[in-house]
Amino acid sequence: MPPKEADEGFPRQAAASDEPLRATASTSSVSGLAGDARCHLPLKGKAFENEPTPASPDAWCLMPDAYPLNVLYYDDALLVCEKPVNCLSEPGAGANLPALAADWLRARGENPEVRTVHRLDKAVGGLMVLARTQKAAASLIDQIAARTAEKEYLAVLRGVPAEDEATLEDLLFHDSRTNKTFVVTRPRKGVRDAKLSYRVVGRTGTPEQPLTLVRVKLHTGRTHQIRAQFSHRGLPLLGDIRYGSKAAHGPALFSCRLAFDHPETGKRMAFELTPTGEPWEGFD
């Protein structure tokens, strides 16, 4: 199928190539695509640059209707986009990503059916992949379960970690009654292992109130894992009052990278997205 022209306000479709893909923009990138192109056509894929987001001190906690849906890539099998903050990652009452994605596809004459294959907390924004077929959903879910899919995050910590780079391993228990996750010391019913790696990428704040920007790679995907593991070490995420932060803006946590094998072609695809505005800027 020949590539379609993109809608007004989006760049035109770039030509497909058999070369390994890489697409970059000021705040997003896609690899697994071609040369400097911003799209790849394993089927009829498209990738788009970010649309502007409001420049506000509290930009990370605006409601979803303040954001256009930022779609980085889609084809017949999947769609990769940015989940807005305060938007559910699964179907539900109120703003939810499957409904936003379905509306986005429907407006372009596409089949609007999408399936959620992983989750982000409602208060967390960033990259998510949605499946458009049952086969794609099964493949992506299997990759996540086998830990071959990669997920990385940016987080702002209140405080300074003891090490600039480390791996954290804990046992976690999620209390469904309070919707809170706790680090525990021994296995029992409902307790699951949790592992993440982080590295410091920036610092700001004052000696009395230091802030640290870290990049986190998840090796397991537990409910509130990043929030709970750092909070347990006296490093709550900025704005995460549930886990010990002082100001309730919602946690300063952003899904910045996804990598997985395309369900149809098997080609490795990687997507990166850098958040802008507060609280992500001003770090050394």
C-alpha positions in Angstrom: 0.0 0.0 0.0 1.5 3.4 -0.9 2.0 5.8 2.0 -0.8 8.2 2.8 -0.3 12.0 3.2 -0.4 13.0 6.8 -3.1 15.3 8.1 -2.6 19.1 8.2 -0.2 19.9 11.0 1.7 16.7 10.7 4.7 16.0 8.5 4.1 14.1 5.3 4.8 10.4 5.3 8.5 9.6 4.6 9.5 6.9 2.1 9.9 3.3 3.4 13.3 1.7 3.4 14.9 -1.7 4.1 17.6 -0.1 6.1 17.5 -0.1 9.9 15.2 2.6 11.1 15.9 5.7 13.1 13.7 8.8 13.4 14.5 11.7 15.6 12.8 15.0 16.5 13.5 17.6 19.2 11.6 15.6 21.8 11.0 12.2 20.4 12.7 9.4 18.4 11.9 6.2 16.8 14.4 3.5 16.0 13.6 0.4 13.9 12.7 2.9 11.1 14.8 4.1 8.2 17.8 6.5 7.9 16.6 9.9 9.1 13.0 9.2 8.2 10.2 9.6 10.7 8.2 6.6 9.7 8.5 3.0 8.8 6.2 0.9 6.6 6.2 -2.8 7.8 2.5 -2.5 6.9 1.4 1.1 6.6 3.1 2.7 9.5 3.3 6.3 10.4 5.2 8.3 13.0 4.6 11.9 13.9 6.5 14.6 15.7 5.3 15.8 19.1 2.5 18.4 19.2 3.2 21.3 21.5 2.1 21.0 25.1 1.1 23.8 27.4 4.0 25.7 29.0 2.9 25.8 32.7 4.6 25.3 36.0 2.1 22.5 36.6 2.1 21.1 33.1 2.6 17.6 34.3 -0.7 17.5 36.1 -3.0 19.1 33.6 -6.2 17.2 32.6 -6.0 15.1 29.4 -8.3 17.5 27.4 -5.5 20.1 27.6 -3.4 17.8 25.3 -3.8 16.6 21.7 -3.1 12.9 21.4 0.6 12.6 20.5 1.0 9.6 18.2 4.5 8.6 17.4 3.8 5.6 15.2 1.0 3.4 14.0 0.4 0.6 11.5 -2.1 -2.3 11.1 -0.7 -4.1 14.1 -0.1 -1.4 16.8 -0.1 2.2 17.8 2.5 4.0 19.9 1.5 7.2 21.6 2.0 9.4 24.6 -0.5 8.8 27.4 -1.6 12.1 29.0 -1.3 12.6 32.7 -4.6 11.9 34.6 -5.8 9.6 31.8 -6.6 6.0 32.5 -4.5 3.5 30.5 -7.4 1.0 30.3 -11.1 1.4 29.3 -13.0 3.1 32.1 -15.2 6.0 33.2 -13.8 9.3 32.2 -10.8 10.0 30.0 -9.0 6.8 29.0 -6.3 6.1 26.4 -8.1 3.4 24.4 -11.0 5.8 23.8 -8.6 8.6 22.8 -6.7 6.3 20.5 -9.9 5.0 19.0 -11.2 8.5 18.3 -7.8 9.4 16.7 -7.9 6.4 14.4 -11.6 6.8 13.6 -11.0 10.4 12.5 -8.5 9.1 10.0 -10.8 6.4 8.6 -9.0 3.6 10.4 -10.4 0.7 12.3 -10.7 2.2 15.8 -10.3 -1.1 17.8 -7.3 -1.1 20.1 -6.2 -3.4 23.0 -4.3 -2.4 26.1 -1.2 -4.7 26.7 0.4 -2.8 29.6 -0.4 -0.1 32.0 0.7 3.2 33.4 -0.7 4.7 36.6 -3.4 7.3 36.0 -1.1 10.1 37.3 1.8 9.1 35.1 2.3 10.2 31.5 4.5 8.9 28.7 4.9 6.2 26.1 2.5 3.3 25.7 1.9 0.8 22.9 -1.6 -0.4 22.1 -2.3 -3.5 20.0 -4.7 -3.2 17.0 -5.1 -7.0 16.5 -5.5 -10.0 18.8 -2.3 -11.5 17.3 -0.3 -8.3 18.1 -1.8 -8.2 21.6 -0.7 -11.8 22.3 2.8 -11.1 21.0 3.3 -7.9 23.0 1.9 -9.4 26.2 4.2 -12.4 25.8 7.2 -10.1 25.3 6.3 -8.1 28.4 5.9 -11.3 30.5 9.2 -12.7 29.2 10.9 -9.3 29.9 12.2 -9.0 26.4 10.2 -5.7 26.0 12.1 -2.8 27.5 10.6 0.0 29.5 12.4 3.0 30.8 11.3 6.0 32.8 12.4 9.5 34.0 11.7 10.4 37.6 12.5 13.4 39.8 13.4 12.3 43.3 13.3 14.5 46.5 16.8 13.9 47.8 20.0 12.5 46.6 20.6 8.7 46.1 23.6 7.1 47.9 24.9 6.0 44.5 24.8 7.6 41.1 24.0 4.3 39.5 22.6 1.1 41.1 20.2 -1.8 41.0 17.4 -2.0 43.5 15.9 -5.3 44.4 13.0 -5.7 46.9 9.9 -7.7 47.8 6.7 -5.7 47.2 3.2 -6.2 48.6 0.4 -4.2 47.0 -2.5 -3.5 49.3 -5.6 -3.3 47.1 -7.7 -1.8 49.9 -5.5 1.3 50.1 -4.0 1.1 46.6 -0.5 1.4 48.0 2.6 -0.8 47.6 4.9 -1.6 50.4 8.5 -3.0 50.6 8.4 -6.1 52.9 11.1 -8.3 54.3 9.8 -11.8 53.7 7.8 -13.8 51.1 4.1 -14.4 51.8 0.9 -14.5 49.8 0.7 -11.5 47.4 4.4 -10.6 47.7 6.3 -10.3 44.5 9.9 -9.7 43.7 10.8 -6.3 42.1 13.9 -5.1 40.4 15.0 -1.9 38.7 18.2 -0.2 37.7 18.7 3.6 37.7 21.3 6.2 36.9 21.5 9.8 37.9 21.2 12.2 34.9 20.8 15.6 36.6 20.6 17.5 39.8 19.0 20.8 40.9 17.3 22.3 43.9 19.0 23.7 47.1 21.1 22.0 49.8 18.1 21.9 52.0 15.7 20.6 49.3 17.8 18.8 46.6 16.1 17.2 43.6 17.7 14.4 41.5 16.6 13.4 37.9 17.1 9.7 37.4 16.6 7.4 34.4 15.1 4.1 35.5 15.0 0.8 33.7 12.4 -1.7 34.9 13.3 -5.4 35.1 9.9 -6.2 36.6 6.6 -4.4 36.3 4.9 -4.2 39.7 2.1 -1.8 40.7 3.7 1.5 41.8 7.1 -0.2 41.7 9.3 2.8 41.1 7.4 5.0 43.5 7.5 2.4 46.3 11.1 1.4 45.9 12.5 4.9 45.9 10.2 6.0 48.7 11.4 3.1 50.9 14.9 4.6 50.6 13.8 8.1 51.7 13.6 9.3 48.1 9.9 9.9 47.3 9.1 11.2 43.8 8.5 14.9 43.5 4.7 15.5 43.9 3.9 11.9 45.0 2.1 12.7 48.3 0.9 9.0 48.6 4.5 7.9 49.0 5.9 10.7 51.2 6.4 13.8 49.0 5.3 17.1 50.5 3.5 18.7 47.5 0.6 16.8 45.8 1.1 17.5 42.1 1.1 13.9 41.1 4.3 11.9 40.8 7.1 13.3 38.6 7.4 10.1 36.6 7.4 9.7 32.8 7.6 6.7 30.5 10.4 7.8 28.2 11.4 4.7 26.3 9.8 1.5 24.9 11.4 -1.2 22.9 9.9 -4.4 21.5 9.9 -6.7 18.5 7.2 -5.9 16.0 4.5 -8.6 16.2 4.3 -9.0 12.4 7.8 -8.4 11.1 9.9 -9.4 14.1 12.0 -6.2 13.7 13.2 -4.5 16.9 11.5 -1.2 17.4 12.5 1.5 20.0 10.7 4.7 20.8 12.0 7.6 23.0 10.2 10.7 24.2 11.6 13.5 26.4 9.2 15.5 28.5 9.4 19.2 28.5 8.5 22.0 30.9 8.2 21.6 34.7 9.4 19.6 36.5 11.7 18.2 33.9 13.9 21.2 33.1 16.6 23.1 35.0 18.8 20.1 35.8 22.6 20.2 35.6 
